[in-house]
Amino acid sequence: MAQVYRGGQPYGTGHPIRLTPHEVRTRTFAPRRRGVDADQVREFQATVADELADLHRQFRTVAQENERLKRALRDWQSMHARHCRPPNQGRW
């Protein structure tokens, strides 16, 4: 079975590589006898690529915020653990 490559990386193993806006913009299609208007296709590709680029930016922002919140929670838990006494000072 042949490996399929996309963007210089093997595709189909593990997590697939995300489609990039550049790939959407530069994708070409073989002409057909009863084809579609090439200008409309390029306009649609540009729209999809712009939306994809926006989604990638939003994803990065959310991932950064997620990491910030994780760090803040770890810091709070560490601080809280230092100031709390064990719940039971007895023999058991």
C-alpha positions in Angstrom: 0.0 0.0 0.0 1.5 3.3 -1.1 1.9 6.2 1.4 0.0 9.3 0.6 2.0 12.5 1.3 0.5 15.9 1.9 2.7 18.9 2.7 5.8 16.6 2.7 4.4 14.6 5.6 2.8 11.1 5.6 -0.9 11.3 5.7 -3.2 8.8 7.3 -1.1 7.8 10.3 -2.0 9.3 13.6 -3.7 12.7 13.4 -4.1 14.1 9.9 -2.3 17.3 9.0 -4.6 20.3 8.9 -5.5 21.7 5.6 -3.8 25.0 5.1 -5.2 28.1 3.5 -2.4 28.0 0.9 -3.4 24.5 -0.1 -7.0 25.6 -0.6 -5.9 28.6 -2.7 -3.5 26.7 -4.9 -5.5 23.6 -5.5 -6.1 22.9 -9.2 -8.7 20.7 -10.8 -8.6 18.8 -14.1 -10.8 20.5 -16.7 -13.9 18.6 -17.8 -16.1 18.9 -20.8 -19.0 20.4 -18.8 -16.9 22.2 -16.3 -17.6 25.1 -13.9 -16.6 28.7 -14.2 -12.9 28.9 -13.1 -13.3 32.4 -11.7 -16.1 31.3 -9.4 -14.1 28.3 -8.2 -11.1 30.6 -7.4 -13.4 33.1 -5.6 -14.9 30.3 -3.6 -11.4 28.9 -2.8 -10.3 32.4 -1.6 -13.3 32.6 0.7 -12.8 29.1 2.1 -9.0 29.8 2.6 -9.8 33.1 4.4 -12.2 31.4 6.7 -9.8 28.6 7.3 -7.0 31.1 8.2 -9.4 32.8 10.6 -10.2 29.5 12.3 -6.5 28.7 12.6 -5.9 32.0 14.3 -8.9 31.5 16.7 -7.6 28.0 17.5 -4.2 29.3 18.4 -5.7 32.0 20.6 -7.9 29.5 22.4 -5.0 27.1 22.9 -2.8 29.9 24.4 -5.7 30.9 26.7 -6.1 27.2 27.7 -2.4 27.0 28.6 -2.6 30.2 30.6 -5.5 28.9 32.6 -3.8 25.6 33.2 -0.7 27.4 34.6 -2.9 29.7 36.7 -4.8 26.7 38.2 -1.5 24.8 38.9 -0.1 27.9 40.6 -3.3 28.4 42.7 -3.3 24.7 43.7 0.3 24.9 44.8 -0.3 28.0 46.8 -3.5 26.5 48.3 -1.7 23.3 49.2 1.1 25.1 51.1 -1.4 27.0 53.3 -3.8 24.2 54.1 -3.3 21.8 57.0 -4.0 18.1 56.7 -7.7 17.5 57.5 -7.0 15.0 60.3 -4.3 15.5 62.9 -5.2 12.3 64.7 -3.6 8.9 64.8 -5.6 7.5 61.9 
